[in-house]
Amino acid sequence: MSSLEAFILGIVQGLTEFLPVSSSGHLLLSKEILGIEAQGGVTFEILVHAATVFSTLTVFRKDIFNLLRGLFRFENNPETSYLLKIAVSMIPVLIVGLLFKEQVEALFGSGLLLVGFMLLLTALLLLFSHLSKKGNKQITYGNAFIIGLSQACAVLPGLSRSGTTISTGLMLGISKNEVARFSFLMVLVPILGEAFLDFVKGEFSASDISLTAMILGFAGAYISGLLACKLMIKLVAQVKLYWFAIYCTAAGTTAIVYSLIQ
């Protein structure tokens, strides 16, 4: 993987992480179309995912600071309750990460056919959430766990994490702004934790991707992630999600057709 290719893939990751169109699916599709091959591809994907987490930290820095300030008051308050709900939402993806990490990583080498069908499934979820009755519920511990289950399912390449979690929240009757904020914040610890574990185990150094390429990939993902995160906050409140369902249908069909003609 060249430095330019890494930068392009970083931009793709950043732009698609927060939009409900599957960043992992677009990374795999981009690699296939551009003919990019590299050992340690999963490590690179963890790196650029971590970059978009830092984008989230930047955009939501005030929210995060207020949550942490409430937590360290060491009392029962709304901030502590919210962080506990985020912790509950992380349980399913933690179980998947601990017990099925190798199987999940293997799926990323299964080709575009799976990606295509998962993009079509993303489109269905977005359509169902658009058709569901709109609500103004707040997130409960039970809802947090259910949204966490949907996040765990979204480890499949092509199944959008933000699309799945936001759609699940909307179908549970949670307001758009509330579920979007929760969706973006709940992913922070799992991705940073996975990146840290890979770093400790030396998997970054084991990759054949150069340091320059990794830095450029990280930079591309971080900068484009900043723009996409701010954009998505506005889009969730103002734009109908079925437009993204149409896009995912087109992207999924493209991935399936491309995989069949290869």
GUTOR-410160 format. One record per residue (C-alpha): residue in three letters; x, y, z. Coordinates in nm, 4 decimals, m for minus. Layout:
N
NODE, ALA, X, Y, Z
...
end
This chain:
262
NODE, MET, 0.0000, 0.0000, 0.0000
NODE, SER, 0.1491, 0.3324, m0.1072
NODE, SER, 0.1284, 0.6510, 0.0969
NODE, LEU, m0.1184, 0.8007, m0.1529
NODE, GLU, m0.3386, 0.4912, m0.1391
NODE, ALA, m0.3328, 0.5019, 0.2415
NODE, PHE, m0.4339, 0.8692, 0.2374
NODE, ILE, m0.7213, 0.7990, m0.0034
NODE, LEU, m0.8452, 0.5087, 0.2082
NODE, GLY, m0.8187, 0.7274, 0.5176
NODE, ILE, m1.0416, 0.9873, 0.3545
NODE, VAL, m1.2900, 0.7157, 0.2540
NODE, GLN, m1.2935, 0.5874, 0.6134
NODE, GLY, m1.3439, 0.9311, 0.7644
NODE, LEU, m1.6232, 1.0296, 0.5268
NODE, THR, m1.8155, 0.7047, 0.5659
NODE, GLU, m1.7663, 0.6289, 0.9383
NODE, PHE, m2.0328, 0.8702, 1.0566
NODE, LEU, m2.2638, 0.8496, 0.7581
NODE, PRO, m2.4892, 0.5400, 0.7704
NODE, VAL, m2.3264, 0.3763, 0.4669
NODE, SER, m2.0638, 0.1407, 0.6232
NODE, SER, m1.7027, 0.2544, 0.6397
NODE, SER, m1.5715, m0.1054, 0.6453
NODE, GLY, m1.7725, m0.1889, 0.3338
NODE, HIS, m1.6448, 0.1169, 0.1516
NODE, LEU, m1.2857, 0.0418, 0.2531
NODE, LEU, m1.3083, m0.3097, 0.1109
NODE, LEU, m1.4857, m0.1877, m0.2023
NODE, SER, m1.2265, 0.0868, m0.2536
NODE, LYS, m0.9412, m0.1626, m0.2113
NODE, GLU, m1.0921, m0.3946, m0.4710
NODE, ILE, m1.1621, m0.1204, m0.7254
NODE, LEU, m0.8189, 0.0429, m0.6779
NODE, GLY, m0.6393, m0.2922, m0.6633
NODE, ILE, m0.4796, m0.2194, m0.3261
NODE, GLU, m0.3189, m0.5145, m0.1506
NODE, ALA, m0.1334, m0.5114, 0.1807
NODE, GLN, m0.0488, m0.7427, 0.4642
NODE, GLY, m0.1813, m0.6041, 0.7904
NODE, GLY, m0.4942, m0.4605, 0.6290
NODE, VAL, m0.6972, m0.5213, 0.9428
NODE, THR, m0.4370, m0.3288, 1.1424
NODE, PHE, m0.4675, m0.0369, 0.9017
NODE, GLU, m0.8453, m0.0418, 0.9376
NODE, ILE, m0.8142, m0.0315, 1.3169
NODE, LEU, m0.5781, 0.2647, 1.2822
NODE, VAL, m0.8113, 0.4692, 1.0617
NODE, HIS, m1.1063, 0.3769, 1.2821
NODE, ALA, m0.9083, 0.5122, 1.5759
NODE, ALA, m0.8536, 0.8335, 1.3771
NODE, THR, m1.2277, 0.8811, 1.3401
NODE, VAL, m1.2652, 0.8229, 1.7138
NODE, PHE, m1.0339, 1.1190, 1.7686
NODE, SER, m1.2603, 1.3130, 1.5319
NODE, THR, m1.5510, 1.2255, 1.7603
NODE, LEU, m1.3519, 1.3330, 2.0647
NODE, THR, m1.2834, 1.6666, 1.8976
NODE, VAL, m1.6436, 1.7329, 1.7919
NODE, PHE, m1.7973, 1.6169, 2.1220
NODE, ARG, m1.5194, 1.7449, 2.3496
NODE, LYS, m1.7594, 1.9648, 2.5507
NODE, ASP, m2.0093, 1.6815, 2.5957
NODE, ILE, m1.7336, 1.4421, 2.6987
NODE, PHE, m1.5843, 1.6932, 2.9424
NODE, ASN, m1.9251, 1.7486, 3.1049
NODE, LEU, m1.9838, 1.3724, 3.1316
NODE, LEU, m1.6451, 1.3141, 3.2931
NODE, ARG, m1.6914, 1.6097, 3.5266
NODE, GLY, m2.0229, 1.4621, 3.6401
NODE, LEU, m1.8641, 1.1189, 3.6834
NODE, PHE, m1.5887, 1.2483, 3.9101
NODE, ARG, m1.8351, 1.4131, 4.1410
NODE, PHE, m1.8825, 1.0546, 4.2632
NODE, GLU, m2.2560, 1.0898, 4.3019
NODE, ASN, m2.5708, 0.9711, 4.1305
NODE, ASN, m2.6332, 1.2281, 3.8579
NODE, PRO, m2.7461, 1.2345, 3.4913
NODE, GLU, m2.3870, 1.2300, 3.3632
NODE, THR, m2.2953, 0.9196, 3.5617
NODE, SER, m2.6150, 0.7486, 3.4502
NODE, TYR, m2.5401, 0.8304, 3.0854
NODE, LEU, m2.1875, 0.6880, 3.1098
NODE, LEU, m2.3242, 0.3727, 3.2728
NODE, LYS, m2.5647, 0.3331, 2.9796
NODE, ILE, m2.2698, 0.3638, 2.7409
NODE, ALA, m2.0907, 0.0960, 2.9464
NODE, VAL, m2.3971, m0.1310, 2.9179
NODE, SER, m2.4056, m0.0767, 2.5412
NODE, MET, m2.0443, m0.1967, 2.5136
NODE, ILE, m2.1107, m0.5390, 2.6680
NODE, PRO, m2.2193, m0.7163, 2.3449
NODE, VAL, m1.9294, m0.5871, 2.1319
NODE, LEU, m1.6875, m0.6729, 2.4148
NODE, ILE, m1.8120, m1.0328, 2.4114
NODE, VAL, m1.7754, m1.0503, 2.0327
NODE, GLY, m1.4265, m0.9018, 2.0511
NODE, LEU, m1.3088, m1.1443, 2.3192
NODE, LEU, m1.4660, m1.4625, 2.1833
NODE, PHE, m1.4946, m1.4162, 1.8072
NODE, LYS, m1.2121, m1.1779, 1.7087
NODE, GLU, m1.0435, m1.4233, 1.4670
NODE, GLN, m1.3726, m1.5158, 1.2998
NODE, VAL, m1.4632, m1.1497, 1.2521
NODE, GLU, m1.1214, m1.0689, 1.1038
NODE, ALA, m1.1609, m1.3647, 0.8658
NODE, LEU, m1.4837, m1.2138, 0.7346
NODE, PHE, m1.2886, m0.9124, 0.6095
NODE, GLY, m1.1143, m1.1441, 0.3649
NODE, SER, m1.4338, m1.3047, 0.2380
NODE, GLY, m1.4732, m1.0676, m0.0569
NODE, LEU, m1.7284, m0.8181, m0.1783
NODE, LEU, m2.0262, m1.0526, m0.2002
NODE, LEU, m2.0821, m1.0421, 0.1756
NODE, VAL, m2.0206, m0.6655, 0.1768
NODE, GLY, m2.2852, m0.6200, m0.0922
NODE, PHE, m2.5510, m0.8145, 0.0955
NODE, MET, m2.4696, m0.6372, 0.4228
NODE, LEU, m2.5042, m0.2996, 0.2477
NODE, LEU, m2.8474, m0.4108, 0.1272
NODE, LEU, m2.9321, m0.5091, 0.4849
NODE, THR, m2.8180, m0.1634, 0.5985
NODE, ALA, m3.0536, m0.0132, 0.3423
NODE, LEU, m3.3431, m0.2195, 0.4810
NODE, LEU, m3.2704, m0.1097, 0.8371
NODE, LEU, m3.2602, 0.2558, 0.7319
NODE, LEU, m3.5880, 0.2138, 0.5449
NODE, PHE, m3.7565, 0.0450, 0.8426
NODE, SER, m3.6384, 0.3229, 1.0748
NODE, HIS, m3.7760, 0.5825, 0.8338
NODE, LEU, m4.1137, 0.4074, 0.8287
NODE, SER, m4.1272, 0.3515, 1.2046
NODE, LYS, m4.3268, 0.5781, 1.4320
NODE, LYS, m4.1186, 0.8705, 1.5482
NODE, GLY, m4.0689, 0.9117, 1.9224
NODE, ASN, m3.9048, 1.1309, 2.1810
NODE, LYS, m3.8007, 0.8703, 2.4358
NODE, GLN, m3.4806, 0.8980, 2.6321
NODE, ILE, m3.2301, 0.6145, 2.6335
NODE, THR, m3.2846, 0.3582, 2.9099
NODE, TYR, m3.0466, 0.0856, 3.0243
NODE, GLY, m3.2527, m0.1707, 2.8332
NODE, ASN, m3.2459, 0.0376, 2.5159
NODE, ALA, m2.8721, 0.0920, 2.5577
NODE, PHE, m2.8168, m0.2841, 2.5649
NODE, ILE, m3.0319, m0.3402, 2.2553
NODE, ILE, m2.8445, m0.0677, 2.0669
NODE, GLY, m2.5247, m0.2354, 2.1865
NODE, LEU, m2.6436, m0.5647, 2.0353
NODE, SER, m2.6940, m0.3903, 1.7025
NODE, GLN, m2.3417, m0.2462, 1.7273
NODE, ALA, m2.2051, m0.5960, 1.7876
NODE, CYS, m2.3823, m0.7194, 1.4736
NODE, ALA, m2.2302, m0.4309, 1.2792
NODE, VAL, m1.8810, m0.5819, 1.3054
NODE, LEU, m1.9805, m0.7566, 0.9810
NODE, PRO, m1.8170, m0.5780, 0.6851
NODE, GLY, m2.0769, m0.3779, 0.4939
NODE, LEU, m2.3218, m0.3474, 0.7818
NODE, SER, m2.3032, 0.0174, 0.8835
NODE, ARG, m2.2356, 0.0680, 1.2533
NODE, SER, m2.3871, 0.4156, 1.2696
NODE, GLY, m2.6715, 0.3143, 1.0379
NODE, THR, m2.7499, 0.0054, 1.2457
NODE, THR, m2.7315, 0.1741, 1.5865
NODE, ILE, m2.9207, 0.4874, 1.4803
NODE, SER, m3.1886, 0.2816, 1.3029
NODE, THR, m3.2275, 0.0573, 1.6074
NODE, GLY, m3.2645, 0.3594, 1.8349
NODE, LEU, m3.5229, 0.5209, 1.6090
NODE, MET, m3.7243, 0.1976, 1.5926
NODE, LEU, m3.7166, 0.1945, 1.9745
NODE, GLY, m3.8780, 0.5385, 1.9710
NODE, ILE, m3.5709, 0.7393, 2.0750
NODE, SER, m3.5385, 1.0894, 1.9299
NODE, LYS, m3.3034, 1.1425, 1.6348
NODE, ASN, m3.0633, 1.3805, 1.8065
NODE, GLU, m3.0417, 1.1667, 2.1195
NODE, VAL, m2.9716, 0.8409, 1.9388
NODE, ALA, m2.7168, 1.0024, 1.7051
NODE, ARG, m2.5231, 1.1467, 2.0009
NODE, PHE, m2.5337, 0.8128, 2.1838
NODE, SER, m2.4282, 0.6251, 1.8693
NODE, PHE, m2.1204, 0.8400, 1.8211
NODE, LEU, m2.0142, 0.8303, 2.1866
NODE, MET, m2.0691, 0.4581, 2.2480
NODE, VAL, m1.8013, 0.3531, 1.9977
NODE, LEU, m1.5160, 0.5509, 2.1537
NODE, VAL, m1.3900, 0.2998, 2.4093
NODE, PRO, m1.4198, m0.0214, 2.1968
NODE, ILE, m1.2214, 0.1167, 1.9027
NODE, LEU, m0.9558, 0.2899, 2.1121
NODE, GLY, m0.9290, m0.0236, 2.3255
NODE, GLU, m0.8776, m0.2466, 2.0215
NODE, ALA, m0.6168, m0.0089, 1.8773
NODE, PHE, m0.4330, m0.0029, 2.2117
NODE, LEU, m0.4302, m0.3841, 2.2391
NODE, ASP, m0.2930, m0.4182, 1.8854
NODE, PHE, m0.0240, m0.1646, 1.9672
NODE, VAL, 0.0731, m0.3499, 2.2856
NODE, LYS, 0.0868, m0.6836, 2.1009
NODE, GLY, 0.3081, m0.5287, 1.8314
NODE, GLU, 0.0684, m0.5868, 1.5429
NODE, PHE, 0.1275, m0.2376, 1.4043
NODE, SER, 0.4998, m0.3093, 1.3692
NODE, ALA, 0.4204, m0.6485, 1.2130
NODE, SER, 0.2290, m0.4846, 0.9277
NODE, ASP, 0.4091, m0.4291, 0.5956
NODE, ILE, 0.2419, m0.0881, 0.5630
NODE, SER, 0.5001, 0.1880, 0.6023
NODE, LEU, 0.4942, 0.4358, 0.8884
NODE, THR, 0.4453, 0.7224, 0.6412
NODE, ALA, 0.1444, 0.5470, 0.4887
NODE, MET, m0.0063, 0.4873, 0.8327
NODE, ILE, 0.0439, 0.8526, 0.9316
NODE, LEU, m0.1168, 0.9767, 0.6094
NODE, GLY, m0.4023, 0.7288, 0.6444
NODE, PHE, m0.4612, 0.8457, 1.0010
NODE, ALA, m0.4491, 1.2135, 0.8959
NODE, GLY, m0.6890, 1.1593, 0.6058
NODE, ALA, m0.9361, 0.9740, 0.8280
NODE, TYR, m0.9149, 1.2316, 1.1066
NODE, ILE, m0.9675, 1.5381, 0.8849
NODE, SER, m1.2463, 1.3887, 0.6755
NODE, GLY, m1.3985, 1.2401, 0.9924
NODE, LEU, m1.4230, 1.5849, 1.1477
NODE, LEU, m1.6216, 1.7094, 0.8500
NODE, ALA, m1.8421, 1.3996, 0.8299
NODE, CYS, m1.9192, 1.3964, 1.2035
NODE, LYS, m2.0332, 1.7589, 1.2017
NODE, LEU, m2.2304, 1.6969, 0.8825
NODE, MET, m2.4013, 1.3851, 1.0178
NODE, ILE, m2.5232, 1.5667, 1.3294
NODE, LYS, m2.7087, 1.8079, 1.1017
NODE, LEU, m2.8240, 1.5405, 0.8576
NODE, VAL, m2.9824, 1.3186, 1.1233
NODE, ALA, m3.2034, 1.6060, 1.2324
NODE, GLN, m3.2871, 1.7405, 0.8863
NODE, VAL, m3.2532, 1.4692, 0.6216
NODE, LYS, m3.4701, 1.1632, 0.5654
NODE, LEU, m3.2700, 0.8451, 0.6158
NODE, TYR, m3.4259, 0.6783, 0.3123
NODE, TRP, m3.1828, 0.8771, 0.0947
NODE, PHE, m2.9031, 0.6825, 0.2574
NODE, ALA, m3.1052, 0.3632, 0.2069
NODE, ILE, m3.1140, 0.4377, m0.1666
NODE, TYR, m2.7392, 0.4978, m0.1688
NODE, CYS, m2.6660, 0.1757, 0.0238
NODE, THR, m2.8850, m0.0178, m0.2200
NODE, ALA, m2.6839, 0.1191, m0.5119
NODE, ALA, m2.3495, 0.0560, m0.3386
NODE, GLY, m2.4535, m0.2946, m0.2324
NODE, THR, m2.5699, m0.3832, m0.5817
NODE, THR, m2.2420, m0.2514, m0.7226
NODE, ALA, m2.0416, m0.4643, m0.4780
NODE, ILE, m2.2400, m0.7786, m0.5616
NODE, VAL, m2.2126, m0.7255, m0.9381
NODE, TYR, m1.8413, m0.6441, m0.9129
NODE, SER, m1.7762, m0.9596, m0.7092
NODE, LEU, m1.9639, m1.1774, m0.9593
NODE, ILE, m1.7854, m1.0482, m1.2706
NODE, GLN, m1.4367, m1.0853, m1.1222
end
